[in-house]
């Protein structure tokens, strides 16, 4: 009898140990998350994307780089509104590294926190940003180090960095201060792709270049070169920029109120103009798509930048195209999100927060005011509904709670809305 009891005890103990192991295995498995790759993120509306700088001062000097606590504050705000991917522009300043550190710390504190990075490597030509004449046929000696830094960060933070973008508007010829030839971008894209093949970069890391739609073949024939064709083949996807906002001044045909809309009310004219702006962006996307197809190449195309400013005293303000105010920004943001989400196109909206260093000598310059948030944390009209829904409850920026611009007074906001010029103006 004792032998039988002892045997039963051994069996029960074994079952208990096995059960505990199963429970532990189940817990371990539940904690193991499938690694998210660029392929999973790009084109997925569950991973909304945005451009992010985080600078709060009139300069980007080393003494005023965004701190870890400031970046964490921003990442929590962006996460609350559904952003899961942020785009940066260079790695020669501490900002990009700080973003990666901040995200890793947030993930450690909360395993459910999710944020990924499209890491920009800045590329420019010889003599760029100097008093000497830029030489657009020779690249800057700084480019090699910039690429090396980007590769190093991608290896240090493979769980966060999912894309490296070689250059930002670095091929478009209106970037007269620094643009390079496509051969330069191709050189560094190929270099990074070779590192992947050798196992010296994560195999699922995607490589692209983020540039104006014209630089990707959607504009003048002069851009249609052999090197561009090679570049289209070399990148993992195309990251193109489209800015109807800027074109409201430079190519205003789509923006002006046509004769058959003159009978509309003022707000109806504005709404119709914003639909045309969305369609203008669509047409530039289509132009790039058609160029790529003409090469017999299949390649995903996503929007690396598009946005709408809310203040301008220049080309886009009251004395210019009258394109600038919070109402139009809100319309453009929602129209672009709706279109790109439905079509499986990632849209790195430009940008998260206002940054006043971009036109430091003119605080009413449009470049300072593309954010969905003001520097002090006020949410512009595009995000008022999220404020109402309590999305940002308990979150702050610079110690300020997230509240609506105009103190939530829509009538006051609408008084600043300007009607686009008529076709005969």
N, C-alpha and C positions, 0 to 999 in steps of 0.2 A: 504493500500500500504506500509505504513511504517512497519507494522507488517511483511509483506512478505519480504521486504528488510532485516529487522532485522533477520528474520529466515534464509534467504539465507546466510547472513553474518556469523551466528553461524555455519551453515553447512560447509561453506568454511573454517572457522577457525578450526573446528574440523578435517576436511580433511587434512589441512596443518599440524596440530599437529600430526595427525596419520602418515602422510608422513614423518615428521621429525623423529618420533619414529622408523619407518621402516628403514630410512636411518641409524639411530644410531645403530639399531639392526644389519643391514647388516655390518656396520663398525666393530661392536663388534665381529660378527661372523667371519669376515675376519681376525681379530686379534687373534682369538682363533685357535691355531694349535693343531692338534692331537698329544698327547704325544707319543713320540717315545720310544719304549721299546727295550730291548736286542733282543727279537724275531724279531723285525723289522730290526734291524741293522745287526746281524750276518748272514753271507751268502749273504748279499745284496751288489752288486758291486757299488751301489751309496754311500756306506759308507766305503770307503777305510780306512784301519787300519794301525797303525804303532806304534812301541815302541819308547818311548820318555823319555829322561833324562833331557837334557837341561843344564847339567853341563859344565862349560867352563874352569875350573881350574884343577890342578893336584890332587885335593883333594875334598872331599865332606864335609869338615868341616862346622860347623854351620855358620862360618863367610863368606862363599862363596856359599851359596845356591842361585840358580837362583832367580833373583828378579822378581817382577810382570811385570815390563816393559820389561825385557828380555824374559819372558815367553810369553807375549802378542805378542812380535815381532815374536817369533817362531810359535805361533798358527796361526798368519796371513799368514806366509809363508806356513805352512802345509795346511791350508784351501785353499789357492790359488791353490795348486796342487791336490786338491780333497780329502784330508784326512779329515775324519769326526770322527774318533775314535782314541784316543791315549791310550797306555798302560803304567802304572807306575808299580813300583816294591816293594815299601814299604811305610809305613806311619809314621815311627818313626823319619823321618827327615822332615823339613818344606816344602820340595820341592813339595810333593803331594798336601798338603793343598794350597800352592801358585798356583799350576796349576788350582785347582778348583776355587779359587778366581779370577784368571786372566780370565778364561773362562766366569764366571758369569759377570764380568765387561765388557767383549767384547760383550756378549749377550745383556746387558743393553744398551750399546752404539749403537748396531746394532741388532734389533730383528731378522734379517735374518741370523745372524751368528750362525753356528751350529757346535758344537764339543762335543763329549761324551768321557767318561773315563772308561776304564777297570782298576779298582783300585787294585793294588797288596798289599797283606799283607805278609810280609816276615816271613818265618817259618824256624827255625833251631833247632839243637839238643843241649843238654847240653854240655858246654865247647866249643861251636863253636867259632872260631875266637879268641881263647885264647891260651896260652902256654900249657895248659893242654890237655890231650888226649880227643878228641871228643867222647862222649858216644851216639852212634846212636840209642840206645834203650830207651833213656830218652829225652824228649823234653826240650828245653830251657824254663826257667821261664818267659822269655820275650814274649813268643808267645801269652799268654792270653791278655796282654795289646795291642799288635799289632792288634789282631782281634777286640778288643773293639774299638780301634781308627778307624779301617776301617768301622765298623758298624756305628759309630757316624758320620763319613763323608758321608756315603751313605744316612743317614737320613737328614743331613744338606743340601746335594746337590742332591736330588732325580732326578732333571731334567738333571743332568750331569752324575752322576755315574750310569752306567747301568749293570756293572758286578763287582763282587769281586772275585779275584783269590787268593786262599789260598795256598801260597807258590810259589816259582819259582825254578824249578829243585831241589825241596826239597826231592824227593824220589829216584833220580837216584844215583846209588852207586859210580859213579866216582866223585860225589861232596863230596869228602872225608872230607872236612873241616866242613860240616854242615848237611849232609842228615839225614832224619828221616825215620821211618817206615811208611808205608801207613796208619796204625792205627791212627797216629797223624793227618794226613791230613783229614782222615775220621771224626775224632772227631770234628774238627773245621768246616768242611763242614756241618755236621749234626747240629752243634750248630747254624750256620747262617740260615740253612733251618728252624730250629725250631723257630727262631726269626721272620722269614717271616710268619710262620703259626700263630704266636701269634699277628701279626700285629705290631711288633716292628721293622720291616724293610719293605721297599716297596715291595708289593706282586709281582711286575714284575721284581724285581732285580734278576739277574741270578748269581748263585754261581758255581765256577769251581776251578780247580787247574791247573796250567800251568807247564807242565813237559816234559821231554824228551820222545820221542816215545817209548823207551824201558820201561819206567815207566808205560806207559799205555798199556802194554801187547804186544807191537809190537816187542820186542826183545827176550831175553833169557827166558826160561821157569821158571827160578828162581823168576821172577817178578810175575808170575801167582799165586797169593795168594788169600785166601778167603777175606782178607781185601781190596785188589784191586778190586775184584768183587763187594763188597759192595760199594766201592767208585764210581765205574762206574755207579752204580744205583743211588747214592746219588747226583751226580753233575747234573746241568741243561744241561751241554754240556761238551765235552772233549776238552781241549786246549793242543795240542801236539806240540813239537818242532822237527824240522828236520834240520840238518846241513850237506849237502853234502860237504861244504867247509872244515869243520874239518875232514870229512871222507876222503878227498883227501890225508890226511896223515895216518889216523888210519886204514882205509879200502880202500886202493887205487886201488883195482881191476877195479872199474868202471871208474876211472879217467885216468889211463894210456892209451896211444894211442895203440889200438889193431893193430895186424899185417895187417889186411885188410884195414887199414886207413893210412898206412905208406906212400903211394904214394900221399896223399893229400898235398896241400900247407899248410904252417904254419897256416894261419888264418883259413883255413878249418878244420885243426886239433883242433884248439881252439873252433871253433863253434860246432863241433861235441862233444867235451868234455862237453860243457855247456848243450847241449841237454841231455847227459847222466847224468849230475848233476841234471837236472830237473826230469829226470826219476827216479833217486835215491830217491829224495824227495817223488815222487809219490809212490814208492815201500814201503817206511816207513809209509806213510799215509794208504796205502792198508793193511799193516801188522796190524796196530792198528784197522782198520775197521773190519778185519777178526777176530781178537781176541774178539772184542765187540760182533760181530755177533755170535761167538761160545758160548757166554754166554746166547744167546737168548734175548739180550737187544737191543733196538733201541735207539740210542743216536746220536745227531749231533756231528760231529767232525770238529773242526776248527784248524788252525795253529796259535799257540800263539807266535811262533818265528821261523824265518829263515832269513838268511842273508849271505852277502859275503863281506869280507874285501878288502881294496884297497892297504894296505901297510903291509908287514911282513918281518922281518929279521930272522924269525924262521922256524918252521915246514912247513910253507906254502909259503915261499919266494923263491928267486933264488937258495938257497942251499937245498931247501926242495921240496915240491910237485909242485912248480911253479904255484900255483893256484891264486896268488894275483895280481890284477891290476884293474884299473877302467873299462876297456873294459869288463872283465869277470863279474864284479859286475853289469854293465848295462845289459848285456845279461841275467844274472840270475834274476835280478829284473823284467825285462819285461816278461821272460818266466814264472815266478811264478805268476805274476799278471794275465797274459793271461789264464793260466790253472785254477787258483783258482776262478777267476771271472766267467769263463765259467761253472764251476762245482758248483757254489754257496757255496764256501768255503771262510770264512774270513781268511785273511792272515795278521797277525800283523808283518809286515816286520821289521827286526832288522837292522838298526835303523835309526832314522831321521837325527841326527847330530853326528859327531865324538865327543868322550869324552875322554880326555887324563888322567883321574884319574884311569882308569881301569888297566892300566899297567904303573903306574906313574914312575917307575924306568927305563923303556925302551920305549921311545917315538915312536920307530918303531915297537913295539909289535902290533900284529894284532888286539887285543881287543880294541885298541884305534881308529881303523879306519874302523868301520862297517857302518859309516854314509853315507847317500846320499848327505850330505853337509859336508864340512869342518867346523871347528869351526869358522873360519872367515866369513862364509857365502858363500864361493865359492861352486857352484853346480857341483857335479861330473858328469861324462859322461852320466850316466843314466838319467840326467835331462837337458842335454844341449838343447834338443828340446823345452822344456818348457821355457828356457831362451830365445831362438830364437823367440818363440811365444808371448813374452811379459807377460807371466804368472806372473812374479815376479816384474813387473814394479812398481816402487815407494816403494818397500819393502826393508828393510835392516836387517842385523844382526850385532850386535855390531857396528852399525853406517856404515857398509859397504854395498853397493848395492850388489844384488845377480848377480854374474857374473860366467862365466865358469872357471873351472880348466884349467890348461895348457894354459891360455889366449886364449882358444878356438882353439888351434893348434892341430888338430887331428893327424897329422903326428908325432908330438912330443909325444902325448899320446900313439900311437901305438908302438913306439920304446920301451916302457916299458912293452909291452905284452909278456909274456913268454909262450912257447909251453909246454904242459904237457909232462912228461917223456914217453918214449916208453915202451911197455910192457916188453921188455927184459932188461931194465935198473935196 
